Amino acid sequence: MSNSEWPLWEVFIRSKAGLHHKHAGSLHAVDQQMAIENARDVYTRRNEGLSIWVVESKHITASDPEDGDMFEAAKTKAYRHPTFYDIPDEIGHM
């Protein structure tokens, strides 16, 4: 199997205890163990990481950014946005 045939993995790194994992990037690897080791070498070279997650990209399902209708329902829920509050001038820009 050549490098171009290896599965694509998404890498998530947690930098400190109590924080959430953030997407760090992608890499190709033969299996999950190789993906974790490569992610460690590529994305945590300066001790930035406390925990690493790798997920094979084919297992991730994402919404389509072109599908604006998916988020239309949230626009009809005005109570989720504090647009009806009067903000004192002393507060400034929020």
LOMIZA-370866 format. One record per residue (C-alpha): x, y, z. Coordinates in steps of 0.1 Angstrom, whole numbers, plus 2048, in hexadecimal, padded with zeros to 3 digits. Layout:
BEGIN
REC   east   north    up
REC      X       Y     Z
...
//
This chain:
BEGIN
REC   east   north    up
REC    800     800   800
REC    80F     822   7F6
REC    80C     841   80B
REC    7F1     84F   7F3
REC    7DC     831   7FB
REC    7DE     834   821
REC    7BE     840   832
REC    7BB     865   83C
REC    7B8     86C   861
REC    7AC     88B   873
REC    7C0     895   892
REC    7B2     8A6   8B1
REC    7CA     8B2   8CD
REC    7C1     8BC   8F0
REC    7DC     8D5   8FB
REC    7D4     8D7   921
REC    7BF     8C5   93B
REC    79C     8D3   93C
REC    79C     8DF   918
REC    78B     8CF   8FB
REC    79C     8BE   8DD
REC    7A1     8D4   8BF
REC    7A6     8C9   89B
REC    7CB     8CB   893
REC    7CC     8BE   870
REC    7CC     89F   85B
REC    7E5     884   852
REC    7E8     862   840
REC    7F0     843   853
REC    7EC     81D   84F
REC    7D9     818   870
REC    7CE     82A   890
REC    7EF     823   8A3
REC    804     832   887
REC    7EB     84F   885
REC    7F0     857   8AA
REC    816     854   8A8
REC    817     86A   889
REC    800     883   899
REC    816     885   8B7
REC    835     88B   8A2
REC    824     8A4   88B
REC    80C     8B8   8A1
REC    81C     8B6   8C4
REC    841     8BC   8BF
REC    843     8D6   8DA
REC    82F     8C5   8F5
REC    80F     8D6   8EB
REC    7FA     8B8   8EF
REC    7EC     8A5   90D
REC    7D5     88E   8F9
REC    7D1     884   8D4
REC    7B2     877   8C2
REC    7B4     869   89F
REC    795     862   88A
REC    796     852   868
REC    787     86D   851
REC    76E     855   841
REC    75D     853   863
REC    756     878   866
REC    735     886   858
REC    733     8AB   853
REC    718     8C3   848
REC    71B     8D4   826
REC    724     8F9   829
REC    70F     900   80A
REC    6F0     8F2   81B
REC    6E4     912   82C
REC    6C2     903   833
REC    6D0     8EE   84E
REC    6D5     90C   865
REC    6B6     91F   85C
REC    6A2     912   87A
REC    6BA     924   892
REC    6B3     946   882
REC    68E     943   88C
REC    697     93F   8B1
REC    69D     963   8BB
REC    69E     95A   8E0
REC    6C0     94A   8DA
REC    6CF     96C   8D1
REC    6CE     989   8EA
REC    6C3     9A2   8CF
REC    6A6     9AF   8E5
REC    6BB     9BB   902
REC    6C5     9DF   906
REC    6EA     9E2   90C
REC    6F5     A01   91F
REC    70D     A18   90C
REC    727     A14   928
REC    72B     9EF   91E
REC    738     9F7   8FB
REC    73A     9DE   8E0
REC    731     9BA   8EA
//
